[in-house]
Amino acid sequence: MKKIGVVSIRPAIDPAPLSFADAYKSVGLNTGNLMFTTAIFDQIDAEATHVGFGFVPETINARYDALVVPAANWLGSHAQWDWFADLIEKVEIPVITIGIGAQASESRRDRIEWNDSSLRLARVLAAKAPYMSTRGHYTSACLQQLGILNVVTTGCPSIYKDFPRIASPREEALALQSTRYAISKAFAETPSINQALFQMAFEHRLDMIYQSEPEEMHYLLKGEAADFLSNKHQLAALCTLYGAESPEALIFYLNHHAKLFYDLNAWSRYLQTRSGVLGTRLHGSILALNSGVPAVLIPHDSRTGEMASFADIPTAGLRSFPWTERDMAQIPEIMDQVGKYEETRLANKAIYRQFLAANGLRDRFDAVDPAAAPPEISDEGRLIDD
């Protein structure tokens, strides 16, 4: 069996014995990262070993047949990747990048602004395997315009990760998901779709699932040791964000409605007790849909938008708050579009499997004909079969 190293966070994490800082870092500051990480270990038929981002190239060359990189929104002007490109350049075995994405700025969502570092990374990764896969057609087009032509639009591996279905009664209540990486007075006071979701959750006492919000996550993992409880500025900002009349009211809400999962199967089982999921979290929405739970994603950047478009994830363009009755009336109708997502996922899965095969990787889905000729690439970055 082929041996592969996987450059990722660890696919299984127990946060209990860790400090909060270490638990937060262990998921790359976002529990949604567990979705595409574990998908790689589930889907590729190989002896897969987690190697992390601080690997020694000489060791990789000696121990493995290939290196697999489940990527995220790494391309743009927001990150420095020279350190990683330096490592990849020293790897002599194939390096297969899966699901890389371009991140446009909030002010120019229709245009990717490259820095030299991310452009270098894209070229280095593309040169290391026959094909490199992207999260959506937006990223594929950006790379092709730069002369990087061996790209295939597969979406994220998380799209093809399934969960066991359970026979459980569902409550007539939505679970909400919002997006925040820190609390500040400006975030709390500035109207936005994410601010609206926090206020909606608190006002209607709806459960909220946290993926990257360090203050609430710290409280859910460590209780009264959470830093924000002793920081009057953070505590005041959180009360403003939720619309809580007092710190006690905020803590009461968190005790009864805040949800945090480091175990994807537990997350899936919980979702299957809800009537649906609404929010700005891409992987939270995918996890719900792959668990048989209706979900509506509110895209808030180019990254979520391109993957929602590629995968036909049900989306709503809610941008203001308070939402009108007309706004809310469209949510159940949009949730009914789950069938279209499933149909598109089946077609895209065939492309994903062809991509893996073209890079010399077997998958754990249904058997693929090993004698099939390597597929070609269309102008849109799709694998096509003669």
C-alpha positions, 0 to 999 in steps of 0.5 A, spaced: 500 500 500 502 506 498 505 511 504 503 518 504 504 524 509 499 529 510 500 536 511 495 538 516 492 539 523 491 532 527 485 529 524 483 527 531 484 532 537 482 531 545 482 538 547 481 536 555 488 535 557 490 541 553 491 549 555 485 553 551 491 556 547 494 549 545 487 547 544 485 553 539 491 552 535 490 545 535 485 546 530 488 551 526 484 556 530 477 553 527 474 547 528 471 547 521 478 545 519 477 538 522 472 537 516 477 537 510 483 534 514 479 528 516 476 527 509 483 526 506 484 520 511 478 517 510 478 518 502 485 516 500 486 509 500 493 509 503 497 508 509 496 515 511 501 519 516 500 526 519 506 530 518 504 537 520 507 543 517 514 543 520 516 537 517 523 535 514 524 534 507 529 529 507 525 525 512 519 525 507 523 523 501 525 517 505 519 515 508 513 516 503 511 515 496 507 522 496 505 528 500 498 530 500 496 537 502 489 539 504 489 546 503 485 552 504 484 559 502 491 560 502 492 564 496 492 572 495 495 578 499 493 576 506 499 571 508 506 569 507 508 562 504 515 563 503 517 558 509 512 553 506 515 554 499 522 553 501 520 546 504 516 544 498 521 545 493 526 540 497 521 535 497 523 530 491 516 525 491 510 528 488 506 533 492 499 533 491 495 539 493 487 538 494 482 544 495 486 550 495 483 557 494 484 564 493 481 569 498 479 576 495 479 582 500 473 584 503 473 591 499 474 587 492 471 581 492 471 580 485 478 581 484 484 577 487 490 581 489 496 577 489 503 578 493 509 575 491 509 569 496 502 566 495 504 567 487 510 563 489 507 558 493 502 556 487 507 555 482 511 551 487 505 546 488 503 546 481 510 544 479 510 538 484 504 534 481 500 532 474 494 536 477 493 541 483 485 542 485 482 548 487 476 549 491 472 553 486 472 555 479 474 562 481 480 560 484 481 556 477 480 562 473 485 566 477 491 561 477 489 559 469 490 567 468 497 567 471 499 561 466 498 555 472 494 551 467 494 544 471 488 546 475 482 542 476 476 544 480 474 539 485 471 543 491 473 541 498 474 534 500 469 536 506 464 536 500 465 528 500 465 526 507 459 523 509 456 521 516 452 516 519 444 518 520 441 517 526 434 515 528 432 521 532 426 526 533 428 533 531 426 539 535 423 545 531 429 550 532 434 552 527 442 552 530 445 558 528 453 559 526 456 566 525 464 568 524 468 571 528 476 570 530 476 575 536 471 580 540 472 588 539 468 594 541 468 595 533 466 588 531 460 589 536 457 595 534 458 595 527 452 592 523 454 586 519 451 579 518 455 576 523 453 581 528 446 580 526 446 572 527 449 573 534 443 577 536 438 573 533 441 567 537 441 571 543 434 574 542 430 568 540 434 563 545 437 559 539 443 554 539 449 557 536 455 553 534 462 556 535 468 554 531 473 560 531 470 565 537 476 564 542 472 567 548 466 563 548 470 557 546 475 558 552 469 558 556 466 552 554 472 548 555 475 551 561 469 555 564 470 560 569 478 560 567 476 564 561 480 570 560 474 575 558 470 574 564 476 578 568 477 583 562 471 588 563 472 591 555 471 584 552 466 582 557 462 589 555 463 588 548 460 581 548 454 583 551 453 589 546 454 584 540 449 579 543 444 584 546 445 582 553 443 586 558 448 584 563 454 579 563 449 574 567 444 574 562 450 572 557 453 567 561 446 564 562 445 564 554 452 560 553 450 555 559 444 553 555 445 554 548 452 554 546 455 548 542 462 547 541 465 540 538 472 537 537 469 531 535 465 531 528 461 525 529 458 528 535 457 534 531 453 531 526 449 527 531 447 534 535 445 537 528 441 531 527 436 533 532 435 540 529 430 542 524 436 546 520 442 550 520 443 557 518 449 562 518 456 564 515 460 557 516 462 554 510 464 547 513 458 547 518 453 548 513 457 542 509 457 538 515 449 539 516 448 537 509 452 531 509 448 529 515 442 529 512 440 536 515 437 542 511 442 548 511 442 555 508 449 558 508 450 566 508 456 567 503 460 573 506 467 572 502 469 570 495 472 563 499 465 561 501 461 564 495 465 560 490 465 553 494 457 554 495 456 556 487 461 550 485 457 545 490 450 548 489 450 549 497 443 552 499 445 560 500 441 566 502 443 573 501 441 576 507 445 582 508 441 587 513 438 586 520 433 586 523 431 581 517 424 582 515 418 577 515 420 576 507 427 575 509 425 569 514 420 566 510 425 564 504 429 560 509 425 554 509 424 554 501 431 555 500 432 549 505 428 545 500 434 545 495 438 540 499 436 535 493 440 539 488 446 539 493 446 532 493 445 531 485 451 536 484 455 533 489 454 526 486 457 529 479 463 533 482 465 527 486 466 523 480 471 529 478 474 529 485 475 521 484 478 522 477 483 527 480 485 523 485 487 517 480 490 522 475 495 523 481 496 516 482 492 516 488 486 510 490 480 512 493 476 509 498 469 510 494 467 505 489 472 501 485 475 506 480 478 502 473 485 503 474 486 502 467 482 508 465 487 513 461 489 520 465 483 525 464 484 531 460 482 538 463 477 543 460 478 550 459 474 551 465 478 547 470 474 541 470 477 534 468 473 531 462 473 524 460 473 522 453 
